[in-house]
Structures are given as structure tokens and as C-alpha cells.
């Protein structure tokens, strides 16, 4: 049975977490998480203005799809890149790549350059999040990992609440291009700060190199999933989703035999901590995506919410995620396993509550269903990540830690597409009406219940048996 060890002893409070010169590095990680989260979220509120200025409405879904493709590829390669260049240089480079992407979008004279800028932003953002995970694994003792991940969750929650608001305020009082100039400035600050604050992180060893073959196959799989999200022919969309998932599975299959591995040892074996942990992260993230994507338009159509208020109603998920993560950040021993399992169960429960209430109420119960979904990740995310990191060998520490974000981002892309196919089959592609919104409010969630149950099964494997075990070997 896959289990993790917890051998790190010592003070576990916030004071000790920030002691020993760790607080500047902690601040840098938080800034990186903010850049990753806010840039991914802020574009939703500015896209109508971008469309009015540049045109190309038919291609605008690629503003998200292209960003995700870049982010997943960069996140997956972050571990090997950090070995090649060293964490300090690689992190500074990531900030520079994001800076270039933001400038491309901000100065874009046409939609083609704008979309290319979003792809480059995805690369920079994926590397930033991947290197943040590597920094957490390398710079912080295991006893502090739950609190560090709780802080990362808090930053994500703040970005979820403030990102769309920031975009709306900037567009209302300025120009949509100002959003990207703002993020370009923050990226420059991040890059310079990385050079100053990560001096003691060590130099690059060169490592074994870059796993180009696996990255190529991964890119093909992610591109297939992304294409399915923008094709509105249900049969083709389903076929591309299945093909994309099969190609992602192929990456796991060929990786152990490759000269340079992309993933940790036995990452595809569900009997190991890494295998069960990565699968649980992928499945649970995929199962949660429909609420964030389809919740707002359903609330607007059936409940008369404005776009802003619909966004903040859905924000109950992020608020619950943040509060629950902070509440259990100090849990140790058997309790981290119990909270993790509770999180998996709550995700399944939320997917039962939401289709029964989102369309026909009561509204408070529907919002409570979203809060259950947020609490599911708040209770489980940090402890799942900590167990995976604790199981990694020193050889696999960099690639295994960066893979956590790449796996979640791949799950987000797959989940968004699966939810989109379910919504379109329910009539959503024909236009937003009371009938299509009511049907989507059921099938978007019912379609992913098997994924949530599979994720819960993997979570129970991850936390089952004795509370301590050796590393995966």
C-alpha cells in the first residue's frame, strides 16, 4: 500500500518556517504563485475588450488553450531545467520568459501576435510554478511543507478573488493592454528578485539533460486535449479527448525506458506513493473544472446574476479552499491522512450536491456544494503534495516536485475539455438558454463523478496502511 514517511523533526510553527533566512525565499515563492495564478485568471474579464480591439473572436479560446499547452510543457520540464541551469538562474529565466510573453500581448497589433504572447506567457508561468515547487522541495524542511502549501493555497485564493476584479478595474479605467504591462513589470521584479534571493540555492550540475522525446509526446497529447476544447463537434471532441488521454498515458509508459527520465522512478505505478499521488491529483483536478467554467454562465442565465456577482458566488469554492487549508496546516501524524481522505470524499459529495441544486436551488445549497468542492482541496492538497515529496529520492527531488504542478495542470486541461464535451452534448453549444443551462447544470458534474471516485480510490491508496513507510524505490 502506498504510504509516505514523516521523519523530519523540530519546530513546526510559522515563526520557525520563516526563520533561518527562509522568509525572502518564501516571499519569492508567493510572488511566483501570484504571477502564475493571476495571469491565468485575469484574461477572462478583458477578452471582450481584446476582441473589440483586435478581432479574431473565433480564435479566442486559444488564448486559454495556448496558455495551458505552454504551462504544462514548461511545468513538466522544470525539474530537468533547474538541474541544468541551477534553481537561481532557471527561476530568473522563467521570469524573463513571462516578461517577454506579456510584452508580446501588450504590444500586439493583431490577434496572432496576441495569441503567441499567451503561449509564451504559459511557458513562463509553467516554469515559474514548476521552479516554485522545486524551491519548496529543496529549501524547506519537510515539517514545514504543509504550511508552505497552505500559503500557496492562500495566494491562489486571493488571485481567484482579485484577478477578475483587477482586469475589470483596469479595463474600466484604462486599457486592456495595461493589464499585460502590469504583469510585465511584476515579472521583471520577480526575475531580479530570484537572482538576489536564491544565491544559496546551488549551481546547475548539468544534470542528465532534457527528455525531449517525452516532452514531444506530452505536447502532442496536451495539444489534442486543447483542440478538443475548441472543436464543437461532439464526436470529434470525444475522440480527441480519448486520444489525448491515451497519449498522456504513453508518456508514463515510455518514460522509465528513456535515457533521461521526465518523471520520478515508478511514477506510473499506482502501488507507490508517487504513482497513487499523481493519479489522485490528476483525477481530482479534472473532476473539479466544470464548476469554475460553467457555474458563472448558469448562475447568470437561471438566477439573473451579473457576471461579477456570478464570479464571486463561484468564488465561494476558492474561499473554502483557502480557509480549510489554513485550518489544517498544522496537522501531523494520523490526522494528515484523515484530512486527505475527507477531502477526497467531499469532492464526490460536491458533485452530487451541485447537479441537484445549481439549476433549481435552493441557491444557498448550490453555493454550499461549491464550498464543499473547495474544502475538498483545502483539506487534501497540501498533505498529498507533502507525501509525494517525502517519498522522492534525492535523485528525483527536482523532477518529482515540479511534476506536481504539471500533473495538476494536465488534469485541469483534461477536465475542462471533458466538461465542455458534456455541456455541448447537453445543448450548450447551441446557445445559452434556460434549457441548455439547466441541462448543463446536471451533466457537467455527473460526467466527472467517475473521475472523482477514481481520484478518491487513489487517495485512499496513498494514505492507506501504516502511517510511515520507506521511499519509493
Buried (B, 14 or more C-beta within 10 A) or exposed (E): EBBBBBEEEEEBEEEBBBEEEBEEBBEBBBBBBBBBBBBBBBBBBBBBBBBEEBEBEEBBBBBBBBBBBBBBBBBBBBBBBBBBBBBBBBBBBBBBBBBBBBBBBBBBEEBEBBBBBBBBBBBBBBBBBBBBBBBBBBBBBBBBBBBBBBBBBBBBBBBBBBBBBBBBEBBEEEEBBBBBBBBBEBBBBBBEBBEEBBEEBEEBEEBBEBBEBBBEBBBBBBBBBBBBBBBBEBEEBBBBBEBBBEBBEBBBEBBEEBEBBBBBBBBBBBEBBBBBBBBBBBBBBBBBBBBBBBBBBBBBBBBEBEBEBBBBBBBBBBBBBBBBBBBBBBBEEEEBBBBBBBBBBBBBBBBBBBBBBBBEEEBEEBBBBBBBBBBBBBBBBBBBBBBBBBBBEEEBBBBBBBBBBBBBBBBBBBBBBBBBBBBBBBBBBEEBEEEBBBBBBBBBBBBBBEBBBBBBBBBBBBBBEEBEBEBBE
